Amino acid sequence: MLYLQIDPPAGLFAPRRLRDDERQLTFTHVGVLDRGSLDAFELVWAERHIPITTRYQRRNRADGSSFLLYSEPQIDGLAATAQDYSGVRTSLSSDESAIATQLATECLLAFGQAYDGLKAPADAYAVQTSDGQVSLDHFGY
C-alpha cells in the first residue's frame, strides 16, 4: 500500500514521494509543463523509470461540493517531453504499459494535490479512465 515518504529535514520544502516497498515503486511530482496546464511525474516501478503526464480540473457535483478530476495518466505522447527532460528512457511492452497506467492512476489519487490524497476524503480526487471515473476506494483505501 502506498505511503508518503518525506526526506529529512522535514518541513514545507522537504523532498516528498509516494512509496510502496512491496511493489517496488515510487511516485514523484517533478514539475509542470505547457505553462502550468500539464503536471509531470516520475513513476519508478521495479527499476523502470516511467515519465507520466496528466491534466486536471476542478469539477462541481450536484450537491455543490467539488473535487479534482485528473485525466487518464499518459506514459507516451507528451510524457516524452518529461522523458527527454529527465534523460531516462524506458521501453514498456503493451502489458507493462497497462500495468504502469493502472499504478499511475492509483498514485495520482494518492498524490491528490501536493501529496494530500491519502488524508483527503475518498471522493476528493478522481481519475477519468476508459472505464469511467475512479477514486482511491477503487484501490482498497
C-alpha atoms as one frame of an Amber mdcrd trajectory, in Angstrom:
protein
   0.000   0.000   0.000   1.229   3.496  -0.780   2.584   5.775   1.923   4.099
   9.265   1.891   7.851   9.488   2.413   9.265  12.870   3.482  13.043  13.130
   3.424  14.842  14.953   6.257  14.891  17.685   7.166  11.112  17.609   7.495
   9.379  20.823   6.597   7.431  22.560   3.907  10.096  22.130   1.220  11.375
  18.686   2.186  11.562  16.261  -0.740   8.457  14.059  -0.864   7.423  10.964
  -2.771   4.888   8.205  -2.563   6.304   4.737  -1.952   5.157   1.161  -1.936
   8.065  -1.065  -0.964   6.238  -4.324  -1.633   5.516  -3.354  -5.256   8.921
  -1.665  -5.655   7.505   1.694  -6.677   7.950   5.370  -6.010   5.947   8.259
  -7.467   7.274  11.815  -7.516   5.859  15.078  -8.824   8.628  16.548 -10.961
   7.016  19.754 -12.197   4.628  21.364 -14.616   4.802  21.671 -18.385   2.871
  23.597 -21.022   2.617  26.814 -18.988   1.266  25.026 -15.943  -1.578  23.108
 -17.571   0.209  19.757 -17.556   1.625  18.005 -14.483   4.683  15.778 -14.876
   5.505  12.872 -12.563   8.047  10.085 -12.434   6.901   6.568 -11.653   9.745
   4.231 -10.726   8.473   0.674 -10.795  10.816  -2.299 -10.411  13.750  -0.187
 -11.652  11.803   1.147 -14.655  11.750   4.973 -14.779   8.464   5.971 -16.391
   7.513   9.587 -17.105   3.833  10.349 -16.500   1.840  13.398 -17.556  -1.744
  14.381 -16.803  -4.072  17.368 -16.748  -6.620  18.193 -14.079  -9.607  20.412
 -13.494 -11.871  21.257 -10.605 -15.393  19.823 -11.050 -18.610  20.507  -9.150
 -21.122  17.904  -8.017 -24.895  18.378  -7.975 -24.774  18.919  -4.186 -22.404
  21.873  -4.610 -19.259  20.100  -3.387 -16.237  19.954  -5.657 -13.495  17.508
  -6.498 -10.334  17.445  -8.588 -10.567  15.329 -11.749  -7.370  14.122 -13.407
  -7.257  12.943 -16.990  -6.019   9.407 -17.549  -2.247   9.344 -16.979  -0.199
   9.337 -20.174   3.027   7.412 -20.462   3.622   8.342 -24.079   2.948  11.377
 -26.248   3.525  14.466 -24.100   5.138  12.281 -21.452   8.034  12.011 -23.897
   8.775  15.657 -23.058   9.214  14.683 -19.431  11.282  11.706 -20.533  13.523
  13.947 -22.642  13.923  16.313 -19.688  14.895  13.533 -17.292  17.170  11.798
 -19.779  15.696   8.456 -18.745  14.473   6.082 -21.414  12.272   3.128 -20.560
  10.532   0.982 -23.112   7.496  -0.985 -22.000   5.580  -3.842 -23.554   1.844
  -3.308 -24.007   1.164  -5.420 -20.878   3.702  -3.409 -18.849   2.218  -0.193
 -20.195  -1.268  -1.199 -18.980   0.095  -2.052 -15.513   2.076   1.210 -15.382
  -1.057   3.200 -16.287  -3.004   1.444 -13.520  -0.214   2.126 -10.997  -0.004
   5.754 -12.102  -3.775   6.125 -11.677  -3.558   4.866  -8.095  -0.568   7.121
  -7.411  -2.306  10.213  -8.823  -5.204   9.633  -6.451  -2.831   9.201  -3.508
  -0.929  12.323  -4.635  -4.143  14.344  -4.727  -2.936  17.914  -4.867   0.514
  18.239  -3.324   0.664  14.808  -1.638  -2.568  15.151   0.359  -4.622  12.418
  -1.341  -4.122   9.780   1.349  -5.511  12.148   4.036  -8.339  13.651   1.965
 -11.909  12.303   1.835 -12.178   9.362  -0.572 -14.201  11.377  -3.089 -11.937
  14.451  -3.122  -9.983  13.241  -6.156 -10.858  11.162  -9.212  -9.130   9.997
 -12.377 -11.008   9.658 -15.640 -10.188   6.303 -17.217 -11.598   4.456 -20.205
 -13.825   2.617 -17.681 -15.146   5.827 -16.068 -14.067   7.822 -13.029 -12.190
   6.021 -10.266 -11.241   7.159  -6.763  -8.977   5.709  -4.075 -11.694   3.396
  -2.744 -11.440   1.582  -6.113  -7.957   0.515  -4.972  -8.999  -0.578  -1.486
  -8.003   2.522   0.508
